[in-house]
Amino acid sequence: MKKKTFLTVIFLGSLLLAFLYAKPTYAKESSLSGVGEVELKGYKEDHSIIRDPENPKVEVDPGESPQTQGDLRIDFVPKLNFSTVMISDENATFPVNAQLFHGSTSARGNFVQVSDYRDDATGWTLQVRQENQFKHATKVGAELKGAVISFDQTWANSSRDLAKAPTVSKEVIRMSNVGETYNLAVAQSGKGSGTWSIVFGASKENHNERPNTLKIRKDGSGKEIIDPIFKKPVYTNGAVTLSVPGATEKESGAYSTVLTWVLAELP
């Protein structure tokens, strides 16, 4: 039976080698050889370790995130914040805020971190589902009808052999149907072992031959916006966007939705 892990959010691979060796003993005219044994145990990284999606050998601190448990798990999911925008009667598309980190690591594309340390790598699939439309924080019944979250420029990265990377969509994933589940990445049998980042967009600093999708976010007067938690400039990430039809009735105030991230075993 396929096992699925659900995570709902409001909006260097190595081996440990243990050697067991019996030292040979010798008689004057005869000898007795001992038996050499080796036990290989797969390294299972702690779920609290989050990797820089562009430099996966580097640990980073993106702040708290909901996680799942087990040898196949979700270590990190992004908190998608589309910031404060002006009400418009025109069709509009808004980029998400890029991922920031505590410490010296620069802004990155938003990402999900998946770890698979099962003894039998049968594969997995990572999916996402929007449970409801963006709803107003205080006004009952007010929602952004027709609003669509899109994921683009998707890629996978790890310190493991990239030839064993999960497959990601080369097309834009438009979550146009609320309640529908969308595939973000699929690791076939024998692939996706270890820790992997499924990344949307990239910074100009990346060495992965990915186009830069990040820009400094500025306020109406052209001044850089500083994030109050990370104490760093806010960047936009054009790889994750929210499209809102101009004809949609809009009210001033905060809106939010609920996303469910699904990690399922294969087959």
Buried (B, 14 or more C-beta within 10 A) or exposed (E): EEEEBEBEBEBEBEEEEEEEEEEEEEEEEEEEEEEEEEEEEBEEBEBEEBBBBBBBEBEBEBEEBEBBEBEBBBBBBBBBBBEEEEEEEEEBEBBBBBBBBEEEBBBBBBBBBBBBBBEEBBBBBBBBBBEEBBBBEEEEEBBBEBBBBBBBBBBBBBBBEEEBBBBBBEEEBBBBEBEEBBBBBBBBEEBBBBBBBBBBBBBEEBEEEBEBBBBEBEEEEEEEBEBEEBEBBBBBBBBBBBBBBEEBEBBEEEBEBBBBBBBBBBE
